Amino acid sequence: MRVLFLDLDTLRPDHLGCYGYHRDTSPNIDRIAAEGVRFDNYYCSDAPCLPARAALVSGQFGMHTGVIGHGGTAADMRLEGEGRNFRSKFSNNTLWMTFRKKGFKTASVNPFAERHSAW
């Protein structure tokens, strides 16, 4: 089994062909959607996008992860131990770590992965 997880910032479904948009704006995404799983009902647990992504991969609301905003301490994961040792209690329980524990090879191509060492 292979998983391609696309998390695209500021992409609206009403501008994608796979969701009924009349212009040919997304032929490659439309092909992926036709052959894979497409979600029609998805609700954001946290906003803005950084807390939403942290919630998505951790399964925890922002009030539990500590990521409640985009900048400063509002964008920091709650870390265990003294001195902000760059390890979070979620580092072994994220979606990505679950994949790795099941034998998947994982890679991330985005600035989000570099922003927080917990990911």
C-alpha positions in Angstrom: 0.0 0.0 0.0 1.2 3.5 -0.8 -0.1 6.7 0.8 0.2 10.1 -0.8 -1.0 12.7 1.7 -1.5 16.2 0.1 -1.9 19.1 2.4 -2.2 22.2 0.2 -2.4 25.6 1.8 -5.2 27.9 0.7 -6.6 25.5 -1.9 -10.4 25.8 -2.2 -12.5 22.8 -3.3 -14.8 25.1 -5.3 -11.9 25.7 -7.7 -11.0 22.0 -8.3 -12.5 19.9 -11.1 -12.9 16.9 -8.8 -15.4 18.9 -6.8 -17.3 20.2 -9.8 -15.5 23.3 -10.9 -16.1 24.0 -14.6 -12.6 25.2 -15.6 -9.7 22.9 -16.1 -7.6 24.2 -13.2 -6.5 21.0 -11.6 -6.0 18.1 -14.0 -3.4 16.3 -11.9 -5.2 16.7 -8.6 -8.4 15.5 -10.4 -6.7 12.3 -11.6 -5.4 11.6 -8.1 -8.9 12.2 -6.6 -10.4 9.9 -9.2 -8.1 7.0 -8.3 -7.8 7.5 -4.6 -9.8 8.7 -1.6 -11.4 12.1 -1.7 -13.0 13.6 1.4 -16.2 15.5 0.8 -16.9 16.5 4.4 -13.9 17.8 6.4 -14.1 20.2 9.3 -11.2 22.1 10.8 -10.7 21.5 14.5 -8.4 24.5 14.9 -7.5 27.7 13.0 -5.4 29.2 11.6 -3.5 26.6 9.5 -0.5 25.8 11.7 -2.7 24.7 14.7 -5.0 22.8 12.2 -2.0 20.9 10.8 -0.7 20.1 14.3 -4.2 18.8 15.2 -4.4 16.8 12.0 -1.2 14.9 12.5 -1.4 14.5 16.3 -5.1 13.8 16.8 -5.2 16.5 19.5 -6.9 19.9 19.7 -4.6 22.9 19.8 -5.4 23.5 23.5 -3.7 20.1 24.1 -0.8 20.4 21.7 0.0 24.0 22.7 -0.1 25.1 19.1 -2.8 27.8 19.0 -1.4 30.4 16.6 1.2 31.1 14.0 4.0 32.9 15.8 6.0 33.1 19.0 5.0 30.7 21.9 1.5 30.4 20.4 3.2 28.2 17.7 5.2 26.0 20.0 4.3 22.5 20.9 4.1 21.8 24.6 7.4 20.1 25.4 8.2 17.6 28.1 11.0 18.1 30.6 13.1 21.1 31.4 14.8 23.5 29.1 12.7 22.9 26.0 14.6 19.9 24.9 12.9 19.9 21.5 10.9 16.7 22.2 7.2 16.7 22.6 4.9 14.1 24.1 3.5 13.8 20.6 6.7 13.0 18.8 6.1 9.3 18.9 2.3 9.5 18.5 1.9 11.5 15.3 0.3 10.2 12.1 3.8 10.1 10.5 5.3 8.1 13.4 2.4 5.7 13.2 3.2 5.1 9.5 6.9 4.6 10.4 6.0 2.1 13.1 4.0 0.1 10.6 7.0 -0.1 8.2 6.2 2.8 5.9 8.9 5.1 4.6 7.9 8.6 5.2 9.0 12.0 3.8 7.6 15.5 4.0 8.2 18.3 1.6 7.1 21.5 3.2 8.2 24.3 5.5 5.9 23.0 8.3 8.1 19.9 8.9 11.2 22.1 9.5 9.4 24.6 11.8 8.9 22.2 14.7 11.4 19.6 15.7 8.6 17.5 17.2 7.6 16.7 13.6 
